[in-house]
Amino acid sequence: MASVTVSHVTKSFGNFPALSDISIDFSDGGLYSLLGPSGSGKTTLLRLIAGFSFPNTGEIHIGGSAVERLPVEKRNIGMMFQNYALFPNMSVYDNVAFGLMVRDTNKEEISKRVGDVLELVRLTGYDRRKPHELSGGQRQRVALARAIIFRPKVLLLDEPLSALDKALRLGMQVELKRIQREIGVTTILVTHDQEEALTLSDKVGVLKDGKLLQEGTPREIYERPATAFAASFLGDANLFKGRVVSGALELDGGSCLRSLDVLPEGGTATCAVRPEKISIVADDEVLASDANVMEARLDDIVFAGNSLNYLLHYGDIPLQVFAQNHEAAELVPGQLVKLAWYARDTILVEA
Ligand SMILES: Nc1ncnc2c1ncn2[C@@H]1O[C@H](COP(=O)(O)OP(=O)(O)OP(=O)(O)O)[C@@H](O)[C@H]1O
């Protein structure tokens, strides 16, 4: 186990800055997700940590030692990528043992370590099978066993579950978290799947255009997104842009929104409100004294199984409201509805 520290790292390809001045502490034994849209620099950062390429400037420390000029094989890192390739003609046992065999580890030691790691990934008894005799999730677990059999100090995972279908992916997320906790290895996960980042991580870093926009626990980023981008990328968000008048956000159309955040007086500001924080209320419903209230036009109701998603608009601002399925009100598209939410759920973000 070891912490990984990236300090002021930049990486350019020609004139193109793929990473600009990135500093992140990946704490010892934690699971940190790098989240961001395609091209934001996630894989580039992972490759620098692994040692597949070197930064232009900045430092990378693993367990306190500078590694940014060390080759891959000197860094003691386990890796699992989306296109993990198992050797198709080799058994599960040989696939997992391969790395130890080429390092001349003795047979008894190999047998013990393979047995232990197969037990950890719940594949005891599968050692004689070939990859084509396994399910997708089982193959993924063999790949994971192969990545951790060296007892690496750090585990790097690049979109490890994206090839799996949804049900399998959810199951593997739980497995991955359990295994990661059990061996306590510092893990860095690259994903563009926000749900995966929220469920799995101790900490999330949001990247965009090669810059680290925000980092924090999943809850911190979800509840307190710093930017409109982070609010929309991690979860769904309603964004209100308006003028700040007497501490409230005045929208085109007349509604005034209150927030517990200090809005910049006299200027414009943008606030985000999560769709599940908004309720559709009856005209005579008694509301908190600082509630925000607005009338919006209902465009559509989308049935999503356990929830109902109301699509609305206020002026030209598109809005979403998520409600539990049992709360279904008798509403029809085209009608005006009254929305209400707490001032505390109106979060000031950078536009
Ligand atoms: N070897 C390279 N040569 C030139 N440009 C590169 C190279 N590798 C990456 N890039 C560019 O750097 C940027 C960041 O790429 P990177 O693969 O890190 O993004 P990413 O966030 O992992 O994206 P994705 O989610 O699509 O994998 C992209 O614009 C990409 O085109």
The ligand as an SDF file (V2000), in Angstrom:
LIG
                    3D

 31 33  0  0  0  0  0  0  0  0999 V2000
   -0.4900   10.1190  -27.8620 N   0  0  0  0  0  0  0  0  0  0  0  0
   -1.2380   11.1860  -28.0770 C   0  0  0  0  0  0  0  0  0  0  0  0
   -0.9450   12.0620  -29.0560 N   0  0  0  0  0  0  0  0  0  0  0  0
   -1.6890   13.1710  -29.2610 C   0  0  0  0  0  0  0  0  0  0  0  0
   -2.7910   13.5030  -28.5330 N   0  0  0  0  0  0  0  0  0  0  0  0
   -3.1370   12.6670  -27.5440 C   0  0  0  0  0  0  0  0  0  0  0  0
   -2.4050   11.4640  -27.2600 C   0  0  0  0  0  0  0  0  0  0  0  0
   -2.9950   10.8510  -26.2170 N   0  0  0  0  0  0  0  0  0  0  0  0
   -4.0610   11.6150  -25.8860 C   0  0  0  0  0  0  0  0  0  0  0  0
   -4.1510   12.7080  -26.6630 N   0  0  0  0  0  0  0  0  0  0  0  0
   -5.1440   13.7820  -26.5590 C   0  0  0  0  0  0  0  0  0  0  0  0
   -5.1610   14.2470  -25.2250 O   0  0  0  0  0  0  0  0  0  0  0  0
   -6.5020   14.5040  -24.7880 C   0  0  0  0  0  0  0  0  0  0  0  0
   -6.8040   13.7010  -23.5510 C   0  0  0  0  0  0  0  0  0  0  0  0
   -6.8810   12.3260  -23.9010 O   0  0  0  0  0  0  0  0  0  0  0  0
   -7.2420   11.1960  -22.8440 P   0  0  0  0  0  0  0  0  0  0  0  0
   -7.1600    9.8810  -23.5350 O   0  0  0  0  0  0  0  0  0  0  0  0
   -6.4210   11.3860  -21.6370 O   0  0  0  0  0  0  0  0  0  0  0  0
   -8.7620   11.5570  -22.5210 O   0  0  0  0  0  0  0  0  0  0  0  0
   -9.8200   10.7530  -21.6370 P   0  0  0  0  0  0  0  0  0  0  0  0
  -10.3810   11.7300  -20.6730 O   0  0  0  0  0  0  0  0  0  0  0  0
   -9.2130    9.5130  -21.1010 O   0  0  0  0  0  0  0  0  0  0  0  0
  -10.9100   10.3990  -22.7440 O   0  0  0  0  0  0  0  0  0  0  0  0
  -11.7940    9.0690  -22.9690 P   0  0  0  0  0  0  0  0  0  0  0  0
  -12.8530    9.0870  -21.9120 O   0  0  0  0  0  0  0  0  0  0  0  0
  -12.3660    9.2840  -24.3360 O   0  0  0  0  0  0  0  0  0  0  0  0
  -10.8670    7.8940  -22.8900 O   0  0  0  0  0  0  0  0  0  0  0  0
   -7.4050   14.1660  -25.9740 C   0  0  0  0  0  0  0  0  0  0  0  0
   -7.7290   15.3680  -26.6460 O   0  0  0  0  0  0  0  0  0  0  0  0
   -6.5390   13.2680  -26.8410 C   0  0  0  0  0  0  0  0  0  0  0  0
   -6.8850   13.4070  -28.2060 O   0  0  0  0  0  0  0  0  0  0  0  0
  1  2  1  0
  2  3  1  0
  2  7  2  0
  3  4  2  0
  4  5  1  0
  5  6  2  0
  6  7  1  0
  6 10  1  0
  7  8  1  0
  8  9  2  0
  9 10  1  0
 10 11  1  0
 11 12  1  0
 11 30  1  0
 12 13  1  0
 13 14  1  0
 13 28  1  0
 14 15  1  0
 15 16  1  0
 16 17  2  0
 16 18  1  0
 16 19  1  0
 19 20  1  0
 20 21  2  0
 20 22  1  0
 20 23  1  0
 23 24  1  0
 24 25  2  0
 24 26  1  0
 24 27  1  0
 28 29  1  0
 28 30  1  0
 30 31  1  0
M  END
$$$$
